Amino acid sequence: MFELRPYHNNQLWNPFADMERMMNSDFFSSRDLAAFKTDITDEGDHYELKADLPGFKKEDIHLDLDGDTLRIQAERHSEHEEKDKQGKYVCCERSYGAYSRTFDMSGVNTDGIQAYYDGGVLDLKLPKKGIEKPAAKQIEIN
């Protein structure tokens, strides 16, 4: 049964090595476990935000705009808790839970945001706010 577990690779188990790997991982860093990776690029007239959200259904991803703050939230449910309560799992490593990040949208025309989700990647087109030029006027000399 335990030969199916992708953990030890037939080596002697060293609990101190496992603890050291855990301490050096992102688990104890300042990063949030419930965060996902994003890339943001400046495309001239708009920004493009791409977020890796593999394994999610489009219905499980929510985009909420509150003032100048955009919140991207996704939730994945545990299949082994819901579908298999008989204890058949030998190993369960897939993650589940709520994943969330917020972004400042103060430089974005929020009325024009477009969102697409394909192949596990959320793609947002964020049009830049236009730069308001002061109106031309003539100054009178006193």
N, C-alpha and C positions, 0 to 999 in steps of 0.2 A: 504494500500500500504506500509506504513512504518513498519508494523509488520514483513515484510520480511527482514528487515535490521538487520544483526548480530552485533549490536553495543551497544544498551543500556540495553538489558535484563530486560526491564520493571522497571528499576530504574530511579530515578530522575536524570536528566542530570546536571552534575556539570562541568562547563567549566574549572574551576581551577584544578580539578582532571585530566581532559584530558591534560591540559597543563603540569602538573607535570609529568604525564606518558610520554609525548613526550620529556620533558627535560631529563628524566632519561633513555630514550631509546638510541639506537645507533645512532639516528638521529643527535644528536649534539656531538657525540664523534669523535675521530680522524679517525674512520673507514670510508672508502668510501662506499657510498650507492651502487655504481655499482661494488662492489666486491662480490665474492662468496667464500664459505668455501672450504678449502683444507686440506688434510692430506698428509704428506710426511714421508715415512719410509725408513730406511736403511736396505736393504735386502742382505747385504754382497757384492755381485758383482755388484749390481745396486740399484738405488733409485726407489721408487714407489711413484708417485704423484696421488692422487685421488681427483677429484674436483666434488662437487655437482652442477650439472646443470640440475635440473629437468625441464621437460616441453619443452626442446629444441629439435629440429631436428638436426641430425648429420650435415646436410648441413649448419646450422646456427652457427656452432662452427668453429673457425679458429685458427690454431696454426701457429705462425710466429716466425722464428728463425733469429735473427740479431746478428751476432757475438756470444757472450756468454749470450745473453738475449733471453729468450723464452717468448712470449706474447700469452696468451690464451684469446681469445675474443669470446663472444657469443652475439647474438642480437635476441631479441624477439619483435615482432610487436604487436601493440595494436589491438585486435580483435574488440573491441567496436568502435574504430574510423573508421576502414576499413569496417566493415560489417553492423553496425547498427547506422545509422545517424538519426534515427527516435526518439531517446530519450526513448527507451524502458527500459533502465537499471535503476533499483532501487538502486543498489549498485554495484560498480566495484572496487574490492580490489586487483585483480591480477596485478602483476608488469609487466612492459614491459620497453624496452630500451636496451642500450648497456652495457654489463658487461665485465670487463677487468681486468687482473692481469698480472704482469710480474715476472719472476723468473730468478735468476742467474744460468747459466749453465756452469760456468767455470770448475767445477769438473766432467763434463759429456762428454762422447763420443757422440757428437751430431749426428754422422752418424748412430748410432744404436738405436735411439729413436723409440719406438713403441707406438702407440696410439690406444685405444679401447674406444668405447662409448656404454654403455648398461644400461638400467634401470635408466637413468638420472644421471649416474656417468661416468665422463671421467677418464680413467685410463691410465697413462703414465708410461712406463718402461724406465728408464733413466740409461743406462749402465755407470758405473764409468770409468773415464780415467785410463789407466794403469799407475802404478808408474814406471817411467823410472829409471832404476838402472844405475849408471855410469859404463862404460866399465872397466873391470879389466885390469890393466896395471902394469908393473914393473917399480919401480923408481930407477934410477941409482944413486949411491952414488959417489959424487965428492971428 
